[in-house]
Every structure is written in C-alpha cells, then in structure tokens.
C-alpha cells in the first residue's frame, strides 16, 4: 500500500521518512518529493508498505501528528490515485478551468448565435 505524507519539513530525507514508518512494520520504499531542477524537497513524500494492516496502523497513528508546528497530512493512496488532486475532482485542473466571464470559448456555438445567453 502506498501512503502520501504532506507537510513534511523541507530538511527531511528519504532515510528520515523511512525511519518514521518503520516502527509500524515493513517499509518497502520511502521517497521525498523533490524539485526536478534544484533537487530541493517539496515537503511531501510517498511510503510503500507491503502489509495493509501495518500501513493502516501507521496512517492512523501519524495523521495530524505535529511536525515542527504543522500537522502531518497522511493518507493511503488507492491504485491510480493522484495525490496532487487531493480535495478536487479527479481529472480537473482547478486553475485552468477558471475562465473569465467575457471569454466566449466557454460558451456553446448556439449561445453565441442567440446573443450570448444560453436558453434564450
């Protein structure tokens, strides 16, 4: 089972992350998300634990734990889950879907022929 951990201190390493989860069971892998250009930590990590009940125990124990004044965000990832869309519908791009009201590209062709109002 893969586990997402957010709000990690920026100085956290893969080894620190692995050692945080080892008291709960076997850790197959632990990796901190890093910026591709600079290599600096992005404040999140992914841990893989092969035994589900150990992973669930770790998630329950570490969720909300205070880490340098910030609560950890810990949740189990489902197959095909993308942790970047947490709290948003899957497949949506929040910022790209925001359009200005005056932008006609978000209206249907019929709305433009009828003076810009749908259903008129």
For each residue, the residues with C-beta under 8 A, 3 or more apart:
1: 48 49 50 52 55 56 76 77
2: 46 47 48 76 77
3: 21 46 47 48 49 55 58 59 74 75 76 77
4: 44 45 46 73 74 75 76 77 83 86
5: 8 17 44 45 46 47 62 72 73 74
6: 43 44 72 73 74 83
7: 43 44 67 70 71 72 73
8: 5 12 17 32 41 43 44 45 67 72
9: 12 43 67 68
10: 40 41 43
11: 41
12: 8 9 16 17 32 41 45
13: 16 17 32
14: 17 18 30 31 32 45
15: 18 19 30
16: 12 13 19 20
17: 5 8 12 13 14 20 21 30 31 32 45 47
18: 14 15 21 22 27 30 47
19: 15 16 22
20: 16 17 62
21: 3 17 18 24 25 27 30 47 49 58 62
22: 18 19 25 27
23:
24: 21 49 54 55 57 58 61
25: 21 22 49 51 54 55 57 58
26: 49 50 51 54
27: 18 21 22 30 47 48 49
28: 48 49 50
29: 46 47 48
30: 14 15 17 18 21 27 45 46 47 48
31: 14 17 45 46 47
32: 8 12 13 14 17 41 42 44 45
33: 41 42 43 44 45 46
34: 39 40 41 42
35: 38 39 40 41 42
36:
37:
38: 35
39: 34 35
40: 10 34 35
41: 8 10 11 12 32 33 34 35
42: 32 33 34 35
43: 6 7 8 9 10 33
44: 4 5 6 7 8 32 33 83
45: 4 5 8 12 14 17 30 31 32 33
46: 2 3 4 5 29 30 31 33 77 83
47: 2 3 5 17 18 21 27 29 30 31 58
48: 1 2 3 27 28 29 30
49: 1 3 21 24 25 26 27 28 52 54 55 58
50: 1 26 28
51: 25 26 54 55
52: 1 49 55 56
53: 56 57
54: 24 25 26 49 51 57 58
55: 1 3 24 25 49 51 52 58 59 76
56: 1 52 53 59 60 76
57: 24 25 53 54 60 61
58: 3 21 24 25 47 49 54 55 61 62 74
59: 3 55 56 62 63 74 75 76
60: 56 57 63
61: 24 57 58 65
62: 5 20 21 58 59 65 72 74
63: 59 60 72 73 74 75
64: 71 72 74
65: 61 62 71 72 74
66: 69 70 71 72
67: 7 8 9 70 71 72
68: 9
69: 66
70: 7 66 67
71: 7 64 65 66 67
72: 5 6 7 8 62 63 64 65 66 67
73: 4 5 6 7 63
74: 3 4 5 6 58 59 62 63 64 65
75: 3 4 59 63 86
76: 1 2 3 4 55 56 59
77: 1 2 3 4 46 81 83
78: 81
79:
80:
81: 77 78
82: 85 90
83: 4 6 44 46 77 86
84:
85: 82 88 89 90 91 92
86: 4 75 83
87:
88: 85 92 94
89: 85 92
90: 82 85
91: 85
92: 85 88 89 97
93: 96 97
94: 88 97 98
95: 98
96: 93
97: 92 93 94
98: 94 95
99: 103 105 106
100: 103
101:
102:
103: 99 100 106
104: 107 112 116
105: 99
106: 99 103
107: 104 111 112 116 118
108: 111 112 118
109: 112 113
110: 113 114 118
111: 107 108 114 116 117 118
112: 104 107 108 109 116
113: 109 110
114: 110 111 117 118 120
115: 120
116: 104 107 111 112
117: 111 114 120
118: 107 108 110 111 114
119:
120: 114 115 117
